[in-house]
Amino acid sequence: MDPEGPFFLGKEFSLIDIVIAPWANRLWVFDHFKGGSGIPEEGQGGKFEEVWKRWRKWLSAVESRKSCKETLSEREHYSPIYGRYARDEAQSEAAKAIRAGRGIP
């Protein structure tokens, strides 16, 4: 990451931000369903606190962009779907294949 940011490559929103943003915006799923993502809270990053501070700056900048906000569903819509996967109750063809140890159809 660019040391100043706020975006990955600097002051301008770029392709790398676009690619990573949807995944970063869903990290809450691990906190909610699986006990944490391993990303420390502010001030808890130890010797890597500066790295995590930069990550939080990037995430905040991405999450505050109108284009990102307007293309995400509310968490309340994701939660039931992700919950079924977290509890191993999902019945999609992908979920069935994963449980059976097969490739995703």
C-alpha distances in whole Angstrom, upper triangle without the diagonal:
4,6,8,7,9,8,5,6,8,11,12,12,12,13,10,10,14,14,12,14,17,17,15,17,20,19,22,24,23,24,27,29,28,27,23,20,19,17,18,19,18,20,20,17,19,18,14,15,12,9,11,12,8,9,12,11,9,12,14,13,14,17,18,18,22,21,19,22,25,24,24,27,28,27,31,31,29,30,34,32,30,32,35,32,31,35,36,38,36,39,37,37,34,34,38,37,34,37,39,36,37,34,33,36
4,6,5,8,7,6,5,5,9,11,12,12,14,12,12,16,16,15,16,20,19,17,20,23,22,24,27,27,27,30,32,31,30,27,23,22,20,21,21,20,21,22,19,21,19,16,16,13,11,13,13,9,11,13,11,10,13,15,13,14,18,19,18,22,21,20,23,26,25,25,29,30,29,33,34,31,33,36,35,33,35,38,35,35,38,39,41,39,42,40,41,37,38,41,40,37,40,43,40,40,37,36,39
4,6,8,9,9,9,8,11,13,15,15,18,15,15,19,19,17,18,22,21,19,21,24,23,25,28,27,27,30,32,31,30,26,23,22,19,19,20,18,18,20,17,19,17,14,14,10,9,12,11,7,10,13,10,10,14,15,14,16,19,19,20,23,24,22,24,27,27,27,30,31,30,34,35,33,34,37,36,34,36,39,37,35,39,40,42,41,44,42,43,39,40,43,42,39,42,44,42,42,40,39,41
4,6,8,9,9,6,8,11,13,15,18,16,15,18,20,18,18,22,22,19,21,24,23,25,28,28,28,30,33,32,31,27,25,24,20,20,20,18,19,21,19,20,19,16,15,12,12,13,11,8,11,12,9,10,13,14,12,14,17,17,18,21,22,21,23,26,26,26,29,30,30,33,34,32,34,37,37,34,37,39,37,36,40,41,43,42,44,43,44,40,41,44,44,41,43,46,44,44,42,40,43
3,5,6,7,4,5,8,9,11,14,13,11,15,16,15,15,18,19,16,18,21,21,23,26,26,26,28,31,30,30,26,23,23,19,20,20,18,20,22,19,22,21,18,16,13,12,13,12,8,10,11,8,7,11,11,9,11,14,14,14,18,18,17,19,22,22,23,26,27,27,31,31,29,31,35,34,31,34,37,35,34,38,39,41,39,42,40,41,37,38,42,41,39,41,44,42,42,39,37,40
4,7,8,6,6,8,9,11,14,13,10,14,16,14,13,17,18,15,16,19,19,21,24,25,24,27,29,29,28,25,22,22,19,19,19,17,19,21,19,22,21,18,17,14,13,13,11,8,9,10,6,5,9,9,6,9,11,11,12,15,16,15,17,20,20,20,24,24,24,28,29,27,29,33,32,30,32,35,33,33,36,37,39,37,40,38,40,36,37,41,40,38,40,43,41,41,39,37,39
4,6,5,6,6,6,8,10,9,7,10,12,11,11,14,15,13,14,18,18,20,23,24,24,26,28,28,28,24,21,22,19,20,20,19,21,23,20,23,23,19,18,16,14,14,13,10,10,11,8,5,8,10,7,7,11,12,11,14,14,13,16,18,18,19,22,23,24,27,27,26,28,31,30,28,31,33,31,31,35,36,37,35,38,36,37,34,34,38,37,35,38,40,38,38,35,34,36
4,6,8,8,8,8,9,7,6,10,11,10,10,14,14,13,15,18,18,20,23,23,24,26,28,27,27,24,20,21,18,19,20,19,21,22,20,22,21,18,17,15,13,13,13,10,9,11,10,7,10,12,10,10,13,14,14,17,16,15,18,20,20,20,23,24,25,28,28,26,28,31,30,28,31,33,31,30,34,35,37,35,37,35,35,32,33,37,36,33,36,38,36,36,33,32,34
4,7,7,8,7,9,8,8,12,13,12,13,17,18,16,18,21,21,24,26,27,27,30,32,31,31,27,24,24,21,23,24,22,24,25,23,25,23,20,20,17,15,16,16,12,12,15,13,10,13,15,12,12,16,17,16,19,18,17,20,23,22,23,26,28,28,32,32,29,32,35,33,31,34,36,34,34,38,38,40,38,40,37,38,35,36,39,38,36,39,41,39,38,35,34,36
4,6,8,9,12,11,10,14,15,15,15,19,20,18,19,23,23,25,28,28,28,31,33,33,32,29,26,25,22,23,24,22,24,25,23,25,24,20,20,17,15,17,15,12,13,14,12,10,13,14,11,12,16,16,15,18,18,18,20,23,23,23,27,28,29,32,32,31,33,36,35,33,36,38,36,36,39,40,42,40,42,40,41,38,39,42,41,39,42,44,42,42,39,37,39
4,7,9,13,13,11,14,17,16,16,19,21,19,20,23,24,26,29,29,29,32,34,34,34,30,27,27,24,25,25,23,25,27,25,27,26,23,22,19,18,18,17,13,15,15,12,10,14,14,10,12,15,14,13,16,16,16,19,21,21,23,26,27,28,32,32,31,33,36,35,33,36,39,37,37,41,41,43,41,43,41,42,39,40,43,43,41,43,46,44,43,41,39,41
4,6,10,11,9,11,14,15,14,18,19,18,19,22,23,25,28,29,29,31,33,34,34,30,27,28,25,26,26,25,27,29,27,29,28,25,24,21,20,20,19,16,16,17,14,11,14,14,11,11,14,14,12,14,14,14,17,19,19,21,24,26,27,31,30,29,32,35,34,32,35,37,36,36,40,40,41,39,41,39,40,37,38,42,41,39,42,44,42,42,38,37,38
4,7,8,6,8,11,12,11,14,16,15,16,19,20,22,25,26,27,28,30,31,31,28,25,26,23,25,25,24,27,28,26,29,28,25,24,21,19,19,19,15,15,16,13,10,12,13,9,8,12,12,9,12,11,11,14,16,16,17,21,23,24,27,27,26,28,31,30,29,32,34,32,32,36,37,38,35,37,35,36,33,34,38,37,35,38,41,39,38,35,33,35
4,6,5,7,9,10,11,14,15,15,16,19,21,23,25,26,27,29,31,31,32,28,25,26,23,26,26,26,28,29,27,30,29,25,25,22,20,20,20,17,16,17,16,12,14,15,12,11,14,15,12,15,13,13,16,17,16,18,22,24,25,29,28,26,29,32,30,28,32,34,32,32,36,36,37,35,36,34,34,31,33,36,35,34,37,39,37,36,33,31,32
4,5,5,6,9,10,12,14,14,16,18,20,23,24,25,27,28,29,29,31,28,24,25,23,26,27,27,30,30,27,30,30,26,26,24,21,21,22,18,17,19,18,14,15,17,15,12,15,17,14,16,13,13,17,18,16,17,21,24,24,28,27,25,28,30,28,27,30,32,29,30,34,34,35,32,34,31,31,28,30,33,32,31,34,36,34,33,29,27,29
4,5,5,6,8,11,12,12,14,16,17,20,22,22,24,26,27,27,28,24,21,22,20,23,24,24,26,27,24,27,26,22,23,21,18,18,19,15,14,16,15,12,13,15,14,11,14,16,15,17,15,14,17,19,17,18,21,23,23,27,26,24,26,29,27,25,29,30,28,28,32,32,33,31,33,30,30,27,29,32,31,29,32,34,32,31,28,26,28
4,5,5,6,9,10,10,11,14,15,18,20,21,22,24,25,25,26,23,20,21,18,21,22,22,24,25,23,26,25,22,21,20,17,16,17,14,12,13,13,9,9,12,10,7,11,13,11,14,12,10,14,16,14,15,18,20,21,24,24,22,24,27,25,24,27,29,27,27,31,31,32,30,32,30,31,28,29,32,31,29,32,35,33,32,29,27,29
4,6,5,8,10,10,11,14,16,18,19,21,23,24,25,26,27,24,21,23,20,23,24,24,27,27,26,29,29,25,25,23,20,20,20,17,15,16,16,12,12,14,12,9,11,13,11,13,10,9,12,13,11,13,16,19,19,23,22,20,23,25,23,22,26,27,25,26,30,30,31,28,30,27,28,25,27,30,29,28,31,33,32,31,28,25,27
4,6,7,8,10,11,13,14,18,18,19,21,23,24,24,25,22,19,21,19,23,24,24,27,27,25,28,28,24,24,23,20,19,20,18,15,17,17,13,13,16,15,11,13,16,14,16,13,11,15,16,13,14,17,19,20,23,22,19,22,25,22,21,24,26,23,24,28,27,29,26,28,25,26,23,24,28,26,25,28,30,28,27,24,22,24
4,6,6,6,9,10,11,14,16,16,18,20,21,21,22,19,16,17,16,19,20,21,24,23,21,24,24,21,21,20,17,16,17,15,12,14,14,11,10,13,13,10,12,15,14,16,14,11,14,16,14,13,16,18,18,22,21,18,20,23,21,19,22,24,22,22,26,26,28,25,27,25,26,23,24,27,26,24,27,30,28,27,25,23,25
4,5,5,6,9,10,13,14,16,17,19,20,21,22,19,16,18,16,18,19,20,23,23,21,25,25,22,21,20,17,16,17,15,12,12,13,10,8,10,10,7,8,11,11,13,11,8,11,13,11,10,13,15,15,19,18,16,18,21,20,18,21,23,22,22,25,26,27,25,27,25,26,24,24,28,28,26,28,31,29,29,26,24,26
4,6,5,7,9,12,12,14,16,17,18,19,20,18,15,18,17,20,20,22,25,25,23,27,28,24,23,23,20,18,20,18,15,15,16,13,11,13,13,10,10,13,12,14,12,8,10,12,9,8,11,13,13,16,15,13,15,18,16,15,18,20,18,19,22,23,24,22,24,21,23,20,21,25,24,23,25,28,27,26,24,21,23
4,5,5,7,10,10,11,14,15,16,16,18,15,12,15,14,17,18,20,23,22,21,24,25,22,21,22,18,17,18,17,13,14,16,13,11,14,15,12,12,15,15,17,15,12,14,15,13,11,13,15,13,17,16,13,15,18,16,14,17,19,16,17,20,21,22,20,23,21,22,19,19,23,23,20,23,26,24,24,22,20,22
4,5,5,8,10,11,12,14,16,16,17,14,11,13,11,14,15,16,20,19,18,21,22,19,18,18,15,13,15,14,10,10,12,10,7,10,12,9,9,13,14,16,15,11,13,16,14,12,14,15,13,17,17,14,16,19,18,15,18,21,18,18,22,23,24,23,25,24,25,22,22,26,26,23,26,29,27,27,25,23,26
4,6,7,9,11,12,13,15,16,17,14,12,15,13,16,16,17,21,20,20,23,25,21,20,21,18,15,16,16,12,12,13,11,8,10,12,9,7,11,12,14,13,9,10,13,11,9,11,11,10,14,14,12,13,17,16,14,17,19,18,17,21,22,23,22,25,23,25,22,22,26,26,24,26,29,28,29,26,24,26
4,5,6,8,10,10,12,13,14,12,10,14,13,16,16,18,22,21,20,24,26,22,22,22,20,17,19,18,15,14,16,15,11,13,15,13,11,15,16,17,16,12,13,15,13,10,10,11,9,12,12,9,10,14,13,10,13,16,14,14,17,18,20,18,21,20,22,19,19,23,23,21,23,26,25,26,24,21,24
4,5,6,7,9,10,11,11,9,7,10,9,12,13,16,19,18,17,21,22,19,19,20,17,14,16,16,13,12,15,14,11,13,16,14,12,16,18,19,19,15,15,18,16,13,14,14,11,14,15,12,12,16,15,12,14,17,15,13,17,19,20,19,23,22,24,21,20,24,24,21,23,26,25,26,24,23,25
4,5,5,6,8,10,10,8,8,11,10,13,13,15,19,17,18,21,24,21,20,21,19,16,17,18,15,13,17,16,12,14,17,15,13,16,18,20,20,16,15,18,17,13,13,12,9,12,13,11,10,14,14,11,12,16,15,13,16,18,20,19,23,22,25,22,21,24,25,22,24,27,27,28,27,25,27
4,5,5,6,7,9,8,8,12,12,15,16,19,22,20,20,24,26,23,23,24,22,19,21,21,18,17,20,19,15,17,20,18,16,19,21,22,21,18,17,19,18,14,13,12,9,11,12,9,8,11,11,7,9,12,11,9,12,14,16,15,19,19,21,19,17,21,22,19,20,24,23,24,24,22,24
4,5,5,5,6,5,5,9,10,13,14,17,20,18,18,21,23,21,21,23,20,17,20,21,17,17,20,19,16,18,21,19,18,21,23,25,24,20,20,23,21,17,17,16,13,15,16,13,11,14,13,10,11,13,12,9,13,14,17,17,20,20,22,20,18,21,22,19,19,23,22,24,23,22,25
4,6,6,5,4,6,9,9,11,12,15,18,16,16,20,22,20,19,22,20,16,19,20,17,16,19,19,16,17,21,19,17,21,23,25,25,21,20,23,22,18,18,16,13,15,17,14,12,15,15,12,12,15,14,11,14,17,19,19,23,23,26,23,21,24,25,22,23,26,26,28,27,26,29
4,6,6,7,9,12,13,15,15,18,21,19,20,23,26,24,23,25,23,20,22,23,20,18,22,22,18,19,22,21,18,21,24,25,25,21,20,23,21,18,16,14,11,12,14,12,9,12,13,10,9,13,13,10,12,15,17,17,21,21,24,22,20,23,25,22,22,26,26,27,27,25,28
4,6,8,10,13,15,17,17,21,23,21,22,25,28,25,25,27,25,22,24,25,22,21,25,24,21,22,25,23,21,24,26,27,27,23,23,25,23,19,18,16,13,13,15,12,9,11,12,8,7,10,10,6,9,11,13,14,18,19,22,19,17,20,21,19,18,22,22,24,24,23,26
4,6,8,10,13,15,16,20,22,20,20,23,25,23,23,26,24,21,23,24,21,21,24,24,21,23,26,24,22,26,28,29,29,25,25,27,25,21,21,19,16,17,18,15,13,14,14,11,10,12,11,7,10,12,15,16,20,20,22,20,17,20,21,18,18,22,21,24,24,23,26
4,7,9,11,12,14,17,19,16,17,20,23,21,21,24,22,19,21,23,20,20,23,23,20,22,25,24,22,26,28,30,30,26,25,28,27,23,22,21,17,18,20,17,15,17,17,14,13,16,15,11,13,16,18,19,23,24,26,24,21,24,25,22,21,25,25,27,27,26,29
4,6,8,9,11,14,16,14,14,17,20,18,17,20,18,15,18,20,16,16,20,20,17,19,22,21,20,23,25,27,27,23,23,26,25,21,21,20,16,18,20,17,15,18,18,15,15,17,16,13,15,18,20,21,25,25,27,24,22,25,26,22,23,26,25,27,27,26,29
4,5,8,11,14,16,14,13,16,18,16,16,18,16,13,16,17,14,14,18,17,15,17,20,19,18,21,23,25,25,21,22,25,23,20,20,20,17,19,20,17,16,19,18,15,16,18,16,14,17,19,21,21,25,25,26,23,21,25,25,22,23,26,25,26,25,25,28
4,6,9,12,14,11,10,13,15,13,13,16,14,11,14,16,13,14,17,17,15,18,21,20,20,23,25,28,27,24,24,27,26,23,24,23,20,23,24,21,20,23,22,19,19,22,20,17,20,22,25,25,28,28,29,26,25,28,28,24,25,28,27,29,28,27,31
4,7,9,11,9,8,11,13,11,10,13,11,8,11,12,10,10,14,14,12,14,17,17,17,20,22,25,25,21,22,25,24,21,23,22,19,22,24,21,20,23,23,20,21,24,21,19,22,24,27,27,30,29,31,28,27,30,30,26,28,31,29,31,30,29,32
4,6,8,5,5,9,12,10,8,11,11,7,10,12,11,10,14,15,14,15,18,19,18,21,23,26,27,23,24,27,27,24,25,24,21,24,26,23,22,26,26,22,23,26,24,22,25,27,29,29,33,33,34,31,30,33,33,30,31,34,33,34,33,33,36
4,6,5,7,10,13,12,9,12,12,9,9,13,11,9,13,15,13,14,17,18,17,19,22,25,26,23,22,26,26,23,24,23,20,23,25,23,22,25,26,23,23,27,26,23,26,28,30,31,34,34,36,33,32,35,35,32,33,36,35,37,36,35,38
4,6,7,10,12,11,8,10,11,8,7,11,11,8,11,14,13,13,16,18,17,18,22,25,26,23,23,27,27,25,26,24,22,25,27,26,25,28,29,26,27,30,29,26,29,32,34,34,37,37,39,36,35,38,39,35,36,40,38,40,39,38,41
4,6,7,10,10,7,9,11,9,8,12,13,11,14,16,16,16,19,21,21,22,25,28,29,27,27,30,31,28,30,28,26,29,31,29,28,32,32,29,30,33,32,29,32,34,37,37,40,40,42,39,37,41,41,38,39,42,40,42,41,40,43
4,6,9,9,7,10,11,9,10,14,13,12,15,18,17,18,21,22,22,23,26,30,30,27,27,31,31,28,30,28,25,28,30,28,27,30,31,27,28,31,29,27,29,31,34,35,38,38,40,37,35,38,39,35,36,39,38,39,39,38,41
4,6,5,4,8,8,6,8,11,11,11,14,16,16,17,20,21,21,23,26,29,30,27,27,31,30,28,30,28,26,29,31,28,28,31,31,27,28,31,29,27,30,32,34,34,38,38,39,36,34,38,37,34,35,38,36,38,37,36,40
4,5,5,9,10,9,11,14,14,15,17,19,19,21,23,24,25,27,29,33,33,30,31,35,34,32,33,32,30,33,35,32,31,34,34,31,31,34,32,30,32,34,37,37,41,41,42,39,37,40,40,36,37,40,38,40,39,39,43
4,6,8,9,10,11,13,14,16,18,19,20,22,24,25,26,28,30,33,34,31,32,36,35,33,35,34,32,35,37,34,33,37,36,33,34,37,34,32,35,36,39,39,43,42,43,40,39,42,41,37,39,41,39,41,40,40,43
4,5,5,6,9,10,11,13,14,16,17,18,20,21,22,24,26,30,30,27,29,32,31,30,32,31,29,32,34,31,31,34,34,30,31,34,32,29,33,34,37,37,40,39,40,37,36,39,38,35,36,39,37,38,37,37,40
4,5,5,6,9,10,10,12,14,15,16,18,20,21,22,24,28,29,26,27,31,30,28,30,29,28,31,33,30,30,33,33,30,31,34,32,30,33,34,37,37,40,40,41,37,37,40,40,36,38,41,39,40,39,38,41
4,5,5,6,9,10,11,12,14,15,17,18,20,21,23,27,27,25,26,30,30,28,31,30,29,32,33,31,31,35,34,31,33,36,34,32,35,36,39,39,42,41,42,39,38,41,41,38,39,42,40,41,39,39,42
4,5,5,6,9,10,11,12,14,16,17,18,20,22,25,26,23,25,28,27,26,28,28,27,30,31,29,29,33,32,29,30,33,31,29,33,34,36,36,39,38,39,35,35,38,37,34,36,39,37,38,36,35,38
4,5,5,6,9,10,10,12,14,15,16,18,20,24,24,21,22,26,25,24,26,25,23,27,28,26,26,29,29,26,27,30,28,26,30,31,34,33,36,35,37,33,33,36,36,33,34,37,35,36,35,34,37
4,5,5,6,9,10,11,12,14,15,17,19,22,23,21,22,25,25,24,26,25,24,28,29,27,27,31,31,28,29,33,31,29,32,34,36,36,39,38,39,36,36,39,39,36,37,40,39,40,38,37,40
4,5,5,6,9,10,11,12,14,15,17,21,21,19,21,24,24,23,26,25,24,28,29,27,28,31,31,28,30,33,31,29,33,34,37,36,39,37,39,35,35,39,38,35,37,40,38,39,37,36,38
4,5,5,6,9,10,11,12,14,16,19,19,17,18,22,21,20,22,22,21,25,26,23,24,28,27,24,26,29,27,26,29,31,33,32,35,33,35,31,31,35,34,31,34,37,35,35,33,32,35
4,5,5,6,8,10,10,12,14,18,19,16,17,20,20,19,21,20,19,23,24,22,23,27,26,24,26,29,27,26,29,31,33,32,35,34,36,32,32,36,36,33,35,38,36,37,35,33,36
4,6,5,6,9,10,11,13,16,17,15,16,20,20,19,22,22,21,25,26,24,25,29,29,26,29,32,30,29,32,34,36,35,38,36,38,35,35,38,38,35,37,41,39,39,37,36,38
4,5,5,6,9,10,11,15,15,13,15,18,18,17,20,20,20,24,25,23,24,28,27,25,27,30,28,27,31,32,34,33,35,34,35,32,32,36,36,33,35,38,36,37,34,33,35
4,5,5,6,8,10,13,14,11,12,16,15,14,17,17,17,20,21,19,20,24,24,21,24,27,25,24,28,29,31,29,32,31,32,29,29,33,33,31,33,36,34,35,32,31,33
4,5,5,6,9,12,13,11,11,15,16,15,17,17,17,20,22,20,21,25,25,23,25,28,27,26,30,31,33,31,34,33,35,32,32,36,36,34,36,39,37,38,36,34,36
4,6,5,7,10,11,10,11,14,15,15,18,18,19,22,23,22,24,27,27,25,28,31,29,29,32,34,35,33,36,34,36,33,34,37,37,35,37,40,39,39,36,34,36
4,5,5,9,9,7,9,12,12,12,15,16,17,20,21,19,21,25,24,22,25,28,27,26,30,31,32,30,33,31,32,30,30,34,34,32,34,37,36,36,33,31,33
4,6,8,9,6,6,10,11,10,13,13,13,17,18,17,18,22,22,20,23,26,25,24,28,29,30,28,31,29,32,29,29,33,33,31,33,36,35,35,33,31,33
4,6,9,7,7,10,12,12,14,14,16,19,20,19,21,25,25,24,26,29,28,28,31,33,33,32,34,33,35,32,33,36,37,35,37,40,39,39,37,34,36
4,5,5,6,9,10,11,14,15,17,20,20,20,23,26,25,24,27,30,29,29,32,34,34,32,34,32,34,32,33,36,37,35,37,40,39,39,36,33,35
4,5,5,6,9,10,13,14,17,20,19,20,22,25,25,25,27,30,29,30,33,34,34,32,34,32,34,32,33,36,37,36,38,41,40,39,37,34,35
4,6,5,6,9,12,14,17,20,19,19,22,25,24,23,27,29,28,29,32,33,33,30,32,30,31,29,31,34,34,33,36,38,38,37,34,31,32
4,5,5,7,10,12,14,17,16,16,19,22,21,20,23,25,25,25,28,29,30,27,29,27,29,27,28,31,32,30,33,35,35,34,31,28,30
4,6,6,8,9,12,15,14,15,17,20,20,20,22,25,24,25,28,29,29,27,29,27,30,28,28,32,33,31,33,36,36,35,33,30,31
4,6,8,10,13,15,14,15,18,21,20,20,23,25,25,26,29,30,30,27,29,27,29,28,28,32,33,32,34,37,36,36,33,30,31
4,7,10,12,15,13,13,17,19,18,18,21,23,23,24,27,27,27,24,26,24,26,24,25,29,29,28,31,33,33,32,29,26,27
4,6,9,11,10,10,13,16,15,15,18,20,19,20,23,24,24,22,24,22,24,22,23,26,27,26,28,31,31,30,28,25,26
4,6,8,7,7,10,13,12,13,15,17,18,19,21,22,22,20,22,20,23,22,22,25,26,25,27,30,30,30,28,25,26
4,5,6,7,9,12,12,13,15,17,18,18,21,22,22,20,22,22,25,23,23,26,28,27,28,31,32,32,30,27,28
4,5,5,6,9,10,10,11,14,15,15,17,19,19,18,21,20,23,22,21,24,26,24,26,29,29,30,28,25,27
4,6,5,7,10,10,11,14,15,15,17,19,18,17,20,20,23,22,21,24,26,25,26,29,30,31,30,27,28
4,6,7,8,9,11,13,14,15,17,18,17,15,18,17,20,20,19,22,24,23,24,27,28,28,27,24,25
4,6,5,6,8,10,11,12,14,16,15,13,16,15,18,17,16,20,21,20,21,25,25,25,24,21,22
4,5,5,6,9,10,10,12,14,13,13,16,16,19,18,16,20,22,20,21,24,25,26,25,22,24
4,6,5,6,9,10,11,12,11,10,13,14,17,17,15,18,20,19,19,23,24,25,24,21,23
4,5,5,7,9,10,11,10,8,11,11,14,13,12,15,17,16,17,20,21,21,21,18,19
4,5,5,6,9,10,10,9,12,12,15,13,11,15,17,15,16,19,20,21,20,17,19
4,5,5,6,8,8,8,12,13,16,15,13,16,18,16,16,20,21,22,22,20,22
4,6,5,6,5,5,8,10,13,13,10,12,15,14,13,17,18,19,20,17,19
4,5,5,6,5,9,9,12,10,8,11,13,11,11,14,15,16,17,15,17
4,5,8,8,12,13,16,14,11,14,15,13,12,16,17,19,19,18,20
4,5,8,11,14,16,15,11,13,16,14,12,16,17,19,20,19,21
4,6,9,11,13,12,8,10,12,10,9,12,14,16,17,16,18
4,6,9,12,12,8,9,13,12,10,13,16,17,18,17,18
4,6,9,9,6,8,11,11,10,13,15,16,16,14,15
4,6,8,6,6,10,11,10,12,15,15,15,13,13
4,5,5,6,9,10,11,12,14,13,13,10,10
4,5,5,6,9,10,11,12,11,10,8,7
4,5,5,6,9,10,10,9,8,5,6
4,5,5,6,9,10,10,10,8,10
4,6,5,6,9,9,10,9,10
4,5,5,6,5,6,6,7
4,5,5,6,7,7,10
4,5,8,10,10,13
4,6,9,10,12
4,7,9,12
4,6,8
4,6
4
